[in-house]
């Protein structure tokens, strides 16, 4: 933008200078020529009164003095054919001036300036002075050079002014763009410096106000999430106490384990709400995925589902905490139980990801996804809220990976692939 602004000013200044310089150059040329012609005319006219009142010898002496002192050769043609002064041909213009006229005639190398002087008994005397083309343009080159230098100086001043103006405009704009990028990356403390023209100051103030408002809204949302999660602890405590009253040890263990899982999820939600932002946590995907498959395989037995697991041996480090990866796996596996009928088999595959990290596939043999593209855009095509898949999607994104939706082998069922990025390793 700075280059475009400078180019625009340069083009405008050049056009203005051209509009004024061309007529001024023509005026300088005409003025220079007129000055030379006026000087020659004055010298020639000074002889007119002398020719009328003096004899030929006096006129001849005066012409000789003028030719010595002047750059314009003077010739006097007498009616009897005598020629006084500088040698010059008796041209058609001289013959015309001999009729009593005064005129200027163009020649191949200059101009003839002729005066017909009447009043002598023998007839009309013609005074001729000559101005060469070099004299018509004498000093013009220097004047044009000075004019060009002035134009260049003015153009340079315009470019300097444009550069300063661009700096005044673009520095605040660049600062606001940087602040916008920082806000987009999650830095809610970023603020723009309010400077520059009034319009840019207003934009900077509006951007800072927007950043303050975003921070206030996010803080309020986190507080609501943390408060809601905290309130869930009371019914969880009641459930745990109720579970202790169960007489059957197996049932008591199952309920207690389920309550523990819910409590773990609630604690994770409170931590995330209280401490938002990127995390440097990492975990072993092999251990976490194996643990969640073992947990859900018990429910699979109750619903007569075949649970197949093909898990690569660890460690497979990924850039996620244990809680985040466990929540993502729970969301994907719960999706299988919620959207496929009892008895539908499913499979979990875990392997290393190309470039580091891990890739988890959850494949079921249910009805499949009617429109995988809908899930890619973060929506659900069923009656669910889609929050479970959002949990998995955010987990993949925060680790530097991504999530894919498709069909299972042979075009049957659904396949959800969770790609997780490897943790950053700084080599000392």
Backbone torsions as a table, in degrees:
resi	resn	phi	psi	omega
1	UNK	NA	-37.2	178.6
2	UNK	-62.1	-43.3	179.2
3	UNK	-64.7	-39.3	179.8
4	UNK	-65.8	-41.5	178.7
5	UNK	-64.2	-43.4	178.3
6	UNK	-63.0	-42.3	179.0
7	UNK	-63.9	-39.6	178.4
8	UNK	-63.0	-45.1	178.8
9	UNK	-64.5	-41.6	179.6
10	UNK	-61.6	-44.0	179.6
11	UNK	-64.9	-41.7	179.8
12	UNK	-65.4	-45.9	-179.8
13	UNK	-64.0	-40.6	179.2
14	UNK	-63.8	-40.3	179.0
15	UNK	-64.6	-43.1	179.1
16	UNK	-64.2	-44.7	178.9
17	UNK	-63.2	-37.4	178.6
18	UNK	-65.2	-42.1	-179.5
19	UNK	-61.7	-38.3	-178.7
20	UNK	-86.3	-32.5	-174.0
21	UNK	-73.6	-38.5	-177.8
22	UNK	-63.7	-50.6	176.6
23	UNK	-62.4	-34.8	179.1
24	UNK	-67.6	-37.8	177.2
25	UNK	-65.0	-41.0	177.2
26	UNK	-63.7	-41.4	178.6
27	UNK	-63.1	-41.3	177.7
28	UNK	-62.4	-40.9	179.4
29	UNK	-63.9	-46.1	-179.8
30	UNK	-65.6	-38.5	179.6
31	UNK	-65.3	-41.1	179.1
32	UNK	-63.0	-44.0	179.1
33	UNK	-65.2	-42.8	-179.7
34	UNK	-65.2	-36.0	178.4
35	UNK	-62.9	-42.8	179.3
36	UNK	-65.4	-41.6	-179.7
37	UNK	-67.4	-39.4	179.5
38	UNK	-63.4	-39.1	177.9
39	UNK	-63.6	-42.2	179.3
40	UNK	-66.4	-38.0	179.8
41	UNK	-66.5	-39.6	179.4
42	UNK	-62.6	-42.1	179.5
43	UNK	-63.0	-41.9	-178.5
44	UNK	-69.6	-41.1	-178.2
45	UNK	-68.3	-25.1	178.2
46	UNK	-65.2	-17.7	179.4
47	UNK	-87.2	-17.3	-170.8
48	UNK	-59.2	-50.5	-178.5
49	UNK	-67.7	-33.1	179.8
50	UNK	-67.6	-36.6	-179.8
51	UNK	-65.1	-36.6	-176.9
52	UNK	-71.7	-34.2	-171.4
53	UNK	-106.0	-11.1	-174.0
54	UNK	-119.4	168.9	179.8
55	UNK	-85.7	176.3	-175.5
56	UNK	-63.7	-38.0	-177.4
57	UNK	-65.1	-40.9	178.9
58	UNK	-65.3	-41.7	178.8
59	UNK	-63.5	-40.5	-179.3
60	UNK	-62.8	-40.6	178.4
61	UNK	-65.1	-41.7	179.5
62	UNK	-66.3	-39.5	177.7
63	UNK	-62.8	-40.6	178.6
64	UNK	-62.1	-41.8	178.7
65	UNK	-64.4	-41.3	-180.0
66	UNK	-66.0	-38.8	179.9
67	UNK	-67.2	-29.5	177.2
68	UNK	-72.6	-41.6	-174.6
69	UNK	-85.2	-18.1	-172.7
70	UNK	-111.5	154.2	175.0
71	UNK	-85.8	-5.2	-177.2
72	UNK	-108.1	111.1	-179.4
73	UNK	-64.3	135.3	-178.6
74	UNK	-114.5	135.6	178.2
75	UNK	-130.5	138.5	177.9
76	UNK	-118.7	123.1	179.0
77	UNK	-102.0	117.4	177.7
78	UNK	-84.4	156.9	-179.1
79	UNK	-61.6	-26.7	-178.6
80	UNK	-83.9	5.0	177.9
81	UNK	98.4	-6.7	179.3
82	UNK	-71.0	147.2	-179.4
83	UNK	-123.6	125.6	-179.3
84	UNK	-114.7	138.0	177.0
85	UNK	96.6	-148.9	-176.7
86	UNK	-65.1	144.0	179.9
87	UNK	-69.1	130.5	-179.2
88	UNK	-154.5	145.5	179.4
89	UNK	-72.6	152.2	177.1
90	UNK	-88.7	88.5	-172.7
91	UNK	-80.8	175.5	177.0
92	UNK	-59.9	-36.8	178.7
93	UNK	-64.4	-35.9	177.3
94	UNK	-65.6	-41.3	178.6
95	UNK	-63.9	-37.3	178.9
96	UNK	-69.5	-38.5	177.7
97	UNK	-67.3	-25.4	-179.6
98	UNK	-67.9	-12.0	176.2
99	UNK	-85.2	2.7	177.6
100	UNK	103.3	10.0	-179.0
101	UNK	-96.6	160.3	171.8
102	UNK	-118.9	132.8	-173.8
103	UNK	-156.6	168.3	175.3
104	UNK	-124.3	131.7	-176.9
105	UNK	-125.1	138.4	177.3
106	UNK	-82.8	139.6	174.6
107	UNK	-121.5	-178.7	-178.3
108	UNK	-66.7	-29.5	-175.0
109	UNK	-123.1	9.3	-179.6
110	UNK	172.7	-149.1	-178.2
111	UNK	-132.0	139.5	170.8
112	UNK	-97.7	129.0	176.9
113	UNK	-113.9	117.9	-169.2
114	UNK	-122.7	138.1	176.0
115	UNK	-127.8	125.5	173.7
116	UNK	-91.6	119.2	-176.8
117	UNK	-106.8	117.8	178.1
118	UNK	-103.6	161.3	178.8
119	UNK	125.0	-10.8	175.8
120	UNK	-91.6	148.6	-176.4
121	UNK	-62.5	-32.8	-175.5
122	UNK	-81.7	-8.1	176.5
123	UNK	133.1	-163.0	-176.0
124	UNK	-85.9	131.9	177.3
125	UNK	-100.9	137.5	-179.4
126	UNK	-108.5	125.1	175.0
127	UNK	-101.7	124.8	-179.2
128	UNK	-120.7	129.8	170.2
129	UNK	-126.2	152.4	-171.4
130	UNK	-126.3	133.8	176.9
131	UNK	-119.8	117.6	179.2
132	UNK	-74.4	159.8	178.8
133	UNK	-60.5	-36.2	179.1
134	UNK	-61.9	-35.6	178.3
135	UNK	-73.5	-29.2	178.0
136	UNK	-67.3	-25.8	-179.4
137	UNK	-113.2	15.2	-179.0
138	UNK	-63.6	125.9	179.6
139	UNK	83.8	-6.0	-178.4
140	UNK	-68.2	-39.4	-180.0
141	UNK	-60.4	-43.1	179.2
142	UNK	-64.4	-39.8	178.9
143	UNK	-65.9	-41.7	178.2
144	UNK	-66.8	-36.7	177.4
145	UNK	-63.3	-42.3	177.2
146	UNK	-63.8	-41.3	178.0
147	UNK	-62.1	-42.6	177.9
148	UNK	-63.7	-40.0	178.7
149	UNK	-62.9	-41.5	178.0
150	UNK	-62.9	-40.5	179.4
151	UNK	-63.9	-41.4	179.3
152	UNK	-65.4	-41.2	179.0
153	UNK	-62.8	-43.7	178.9
154	UNK	-64.1	-39.7	178.2
155	UNK	-64.5	-43.8	177.7
156	UNK	-61.2	-40.6	177.6
157	UNK	-63.4	-39.5	177.8
158	UNK	-63.7	-40.9	178.8
159	UNK	-66.9	-39.4	177.4
160	UNK	-63.3	-42.5	177.9
161	UNK	-64.0	-39.4	178.5
162	UNK	-65.0	-39.3	179.2
163	UNK	-64.4	-42.7	178.3
164	UNK	-66.2	-39.9	178.5
165	UNK	-64.6	-41.8	178.5
166	UNK	-62.2	-38.6	178.7
167	UNK	-64.3	-43.5	179.8
168	UNK	-60.6	-36.1	-177.2
169	UNK	-83.8	-41.2	-168.9
170	UNK	-84.8	-29.9	179.1
171	UNK	-61.1	-48.7	175.3
172	UNK	-62.3	-36.7	178.7
173	UNK	-64.4	-42.9	178.0
174	UNK	-63.5	-38.7	178.0
175	UNK	-63.6	-43.0	179.7
176	UNK	-67.5	-35.5	176.8
177	UNK	-64.8	-42.2	178.2
178	UNK	-63.6	-41.2	178.8
179	UNK	-64.7	-40.3	177.9
180	UNK	-61.3	-42.1	178.3
181	UNK	-64.9	-39.0	178.2
182	UNK	-65.6	-40.2	177.1
183	UNK	-63.8	-40.8	179.6
184	UNK	-64.5	-30.5	179.6
185	UNK	-84.0	-0.9	175.5
186	UNK	106.1	0.8	178.6
187	UNK	-84.5	91.7	-175.8
188	UNK	-79.3	-2.5	176.4
189	UNK	-90.3	-5.7	-178.7
190	UNK	-67.8	135.7	178.7
191	UNK	-140.2	146.1	-179.5
192	UNK	-88.9	144.9	174.2
193	UNK	-78.9	127.9	-177.3
194	UNK	-85.1	100.9	-178.2
195	UNK	-151.7	173.5	179.1
196	UNK	92.3	-164.2	178.5
197	UNK	-60.6	165.5	-175.8
198	UNK	-59.3	-39.7	-178.7
199	UNK	-63.6	-42.2	179.5
200	UNK	-69.9	-34.0	176.7
201	UNK	-63.2	-38.8	178.1
202	UNK	-65.5	-40.4	178.1
203	UNK	-64.9	-42.9	178.2
204	UNK	-61.3	-42.3	177.8
205	UNK	-63.4	-42.1	178.7
206	UNK	-64.2	-38.7	178.8
207	UNK	-65.4	-41.7	178.4
208	UNK	-66.1	-38.7	177.0
209	UNK	-63.6	-41.1	177.9
210	UNK	-62.6	-42.0	179.4
211	UNK	-62.7	-41.6	177.7
212	UNK	-61.8	-42.8	-178.9
213	UNK	-65.9	-40.0	178.3
214	UNK	-62.3	-44.1	179.8
215	UNK	-63.0	-42.0	179.0
216	UNK	-62.4	-43.0	-179.7
217	UNK	-65.4	-41.7	-179.8
218	UNK	-67.0	-40.9	178.4
219	UNK	-63.1	-41.6	178.0
220	UNK	-63.9	-40.5	179.3
221	UNK	-64.9	-41.5	178.8
222	UNK	-64.0	-40.0	178.8
223	UNK	-63.4	-40.0	178.9
224	UNK	-65.4	-42.3	179.2
225	UNK	-64.4	-44.3	179.8
226	UNK	-64.3	-39.4	-179.5
227	UNK	-66.0	-44.2	179.4
228	UNK	-62.8	-42.4	-179.8
229	UNK	-65.0	-38.8	179.5
230	UNK	-65.3	-37.0	179.7
231	UNK	-65.2	-26.9	179.9
232	UNK	-69.0	-17.1	-177.8
233	UNK	-65.9	-32.7	-179.0
234	UNK	-64.6	-52.8	176.6
235	UNK	-63.4	-28.7	177.1
236	UNK	-66.8	-39.1	177.5
237	UNK	-63.3	-40.3	177.9
238	UNK	-62.5	-43.0	179.4
239	UNK	-62.9	-40.8	-179.8
240	UNK	-64.0	-40.7	178.2
241	UNK	-65.6	-38.7	177.7
242	UNK	-65.0	-36.9	-179.5
243	UNK	-64.6	-32.6	-179.0
244	UNK	-69.1	-18.5	-179.7
245	UNK	-86.6	-8.1	-179.6
246	UNK	-68.2	137.4	-178.0
247	UNK	-79.3	-33.2	-177.8
248	UNK	-78.6	118.3	-178.7
249	UNK	-61.4	-36.7	-179.3
250	UNK	-65.7	-44.6	178.7
251	UNK	-65.0	-41.3	179.3
252	UNK	-61.3	-39.8	-179.6
253	UNK	-68.1	-39.1	-179.6
254	UNK	-65.2	-47.5	-179.8
255	UNK	-65.0	-41.5	-179.6
256	UNK	-63.1	-38.9	178.4
257	UNK	-66.2	-40.8	178.9
258	UNK	-64.6	-41.5	178.0
259	UNK	-63.3	-38.8	178.0
260	UNK	-62.5	-38.8	177.9
261	UNK	-64.9	-43.1	178.7
262	UNK	-64.5	-40.6	179.7
263	UNK	-63.8	-39.4	176.8
264	UNK	-61.2	-42.4	179.0
265	UNK	-65.2	-39.0	179.0
266	UNK	-65.0	-44.6	178.9
267	UNK	-61.9	-38.7	178.2
268	UNK	-65.2	-38.8	178.4
269	UNK	-64.8	-38.7	178.8
270	UNK	-66.4	-42.6	179.6
271	UNK	-63.1	-43.0	-180.0
272	UNK	-64.7	-37.9	-179.7
273	UNK	-69.7	-37.2	-178.8
274	UNK	-79.1	-28.5	-176.3
275	UNK	-129.3	72.0	179.6
276	UNK	-73.8	168.5	175.2
277	UNK	109.8	173.6	-178.3
278	UNK	-66.1	148.6	-178.9
279	UNK	-122.0	149.6	177.5
280	UNK	-96.5	12.2	-177.1
281	UNK	-68.5	154.4	174.8
282	UNK	-146.3	161.6	-179.6
283	UNK	-151.5	172.1	176.6
284	UNK	-93.1	108.9	-176.7
285	UNK	-61.6	-32.7	-178.7
286	UNK	-63.2	-42.5	-178.5
287	UNK	-69.7	-43.3	-176.7
288	UNK	-67.7	-46.3	-178.7
289	UNK	-63.9	-40.7	178.8
290	UNK	-62.4	-40.3	179.6
291	UNK	-64.3	-43.2	-178.6
292	UNK	-71.5	-33.0	176.6
293	UNK	-66.1	-40.4	178.1
294	UNK	-63.2	-40.1	179.8
295	UNK	-64.2	-46.6	-175.9
296	UNK	-77.6	-19.0	178.7
297	UNK	-66.2	-29.0	176.1
298	UNK	-64.8	-43.4	177.0
299	UNK	-67.0	-32.3	178.6
300	UNK	-63.9	-37.5	177.3
301	UNK	-64.3	-39.3	-179.2
302	UNK	-66.1	-29.6	-178.8
303	UNK	-102.9	14.7	176.4
304	UNK	56.2	43.8	176.2
305	UNK	-105.3	141.0	173.7
306	UNK	-84.8	123.8	-179.4
307	UNK	-111.5	114.1	179.5
308	UNK	-108.6	137.2	-178.8
309	UNK	-131.3	129.4	175.4
310	UNK	-127.3	93.0	-171.8
311	UNK	-113.9	126.4	177.3
312	UNK	-68.6	145.4	179.2
313	UNK	-67.7	147.5	-179.8
314	UNK	-85.4	-177.3	1.0
315	UNK	-83.1	146.7	173.6
316	UNK	-125.0	84.1	-175.4
317	UNK	-68.7	136.1	177.2
318	UNK	-132.3	160.0	-176.7
319	UNK	-88.0	63.7	177.6
320	UNK	-149.0	153.6	174.0
321	UNK	-79.9	164.3	177.7
322	UNK	-56.9	-42.9	-176.9
323	UNK	-65.8	-40.9	-178.2
324	UNK	-65.7	-45.7	-179.2
325	UNK	-67.8	-38.4	178.3
326	UNK	-63.2	-40.7	178.7
327	UNK	-64.4	-40.0	179.3
328	UNK	-64.9	-43.9	178.8
329	UNK	-65.2	-40.8	177.3
330	UNK	-60.6	-39.1	179.9
331	UNK	-64.5	-41.5	-178.7
332	UNK	-70.5	-42.1	-178.6
333	UNK	-72.8	-36.5	175.9
334	UNK	-63.7	-31.3	177.9
335	UNK	-62.7	-36.5	178.4
336	UNK	-65.6	-46.0	-177.5
337	UNK	-68.7	-31.8	-175.9
338	UNK	-79.7	-28.7	-169.8
339	UNK	-117.9	9.2	173.6
340	UNK	-128.4	148.5	-179.3
341	UNK	-70.1	158.7	176.9
342	UNK	-56.8	144.4	-179.0
343	UNK	92.6	-6.1	-179.9
344	UNK	-78.7	125.7	-179.3
345	UNK	-76.7	154.5	175.2
346	UNK	-146.5	163.7	-174.7
347	UNK	-139.8	142.7	176.1
348	UNK	-120.9	125.1	179.1
349	UNK	-120.5	137.5	179.0
350	UNK	-132.0	131.1	178.1
351	UNK	-153.2	168.9	178.2
352	UNK	-68.9	147.6	179.1
353	UNK	-96.1	142.0	178.4
354	UNK	-62.6	125.0	-178.0
355	UNK	94.2	2.0	179.2
356	UNK	107.7	152.8	-178.0
357	UNK	97.4	-153.8	-177.1
358	UNK	-146.0	158.8	176.5
359	UNK	-128.5	128.8	-178.9
360	UNK	-116.6	127.9	175.8
361	UNK	-111.8	129.8	172.3
362	UNK	-115.9	113.0	-173.9
363	UNK	-120.9	131.0	175.8
364	UNK	-124.1	166.8	-178.8
365	UNK	-108.5	29.6	-179.7
366	UNK	-83.0	-157.3	-177.1
367	UNK	-71.3	-14.9	177.7
368	UNK	85.4	-177.0	-179.2
369	UNK	-95.9	125.1	-178.6
370	UNK	-68.6	-31.9	-178.9
371	UNK	-148.7	90.8	-178.1
372	UNK	-58.9	-28.8	-179.0
373	UNK	-63.0	-30.1	178.2
374	UNK	-63.1	-41.9	179.0
375	UNK	-68.4	-34.0	177.9
376	UNK	-60.7	-31.7	-179.3
377	UNK	-86.3	4.2	175.6
378	UNK	89.0	22.2	179.8
379	UNK	-121.3	167.6	175.4
380	UNK	-114.6	138.7	179.5
381	UNK	-93.6	2.7	177.3
382	UNK	-104.4	-157.3	-179.7
383	UNK	-88.9	2.5	-177.0
384	UNK	-81.5	168.8	179.5
385	UNK	-79.9	-19.8	-177.2
386	UNK	81.5	3.8	-178.0
387	UNK	-67.4	-33.6	180.0
388	UNK	-61.4	-46.3	178.2
389	UNK	-67.5	-30.7	176.0
390	UNK	-63.9	-36.8	177.2
391	UNK	-61.4	-45.8	179.0
392	UNK	-65.2	-40.3	-179.2
393	UNK	-64.1	-44.4	179.9
394	UNK	-66.3	-36.6	178.0
395	UNK	-63.2	-43.6	178.5
396	UNK	-63.7	-43.9	-178.1
397	UNK	-65.6	-41.7	-178.5
398	UNK	-67.0	-23.6	177.9
399	UNK	-87.5	-6.9	-176.5
400	UNK	92.5	14.5	178.9
401	UNK	-112.6	-152.8	-179.0
402	UNK	-160.8	171.8	-178.4
403	UNK	-122.0	143.7	-179.7
404	UNK	-127.7	148.0	178.4
405	UNK	-124.0	139.0	179.1
406	UNK	-165.1	-162.6	-179.7
407	UNK	-101.6	153.4	178.5
408	UNK	-73.1	179.6	179.7
409	UNK	-59.0	137.7	-179.9
410	UNK	74.7	12.5	179.4
411	UNK	77.9	12.7	-179.4
412	UNK	-107.7	144.0	174.1
413	UNK	72.0	-165.6	-177.1
414	UNK	-122.5	149.4	176.4
415	UNK	-129.0	126.8	175.0
416	UNK	-122.1	121.5	-180.0
417	UNK	-108.7	127.7	178.3
418	UNK	-110.9	110.7	178.3
419	UNK	-99.0	127.3	-174.8
420	UNK	-118.5	133.7	-178.6
421	UNK	-78.4	156.2	179.0
422	UNK	-79.6	152.8	177.9
423	UNK	-68.7	153.4	177.4
424	UNK	-73.4	131.2	179.2
425	UNK	-116.9	120.8	177.4
426	UNK	-98.0	115.5	-178.7
427	UNK	-86.8	119.1	-178.4
428	UNK	-71.6	NA	NA
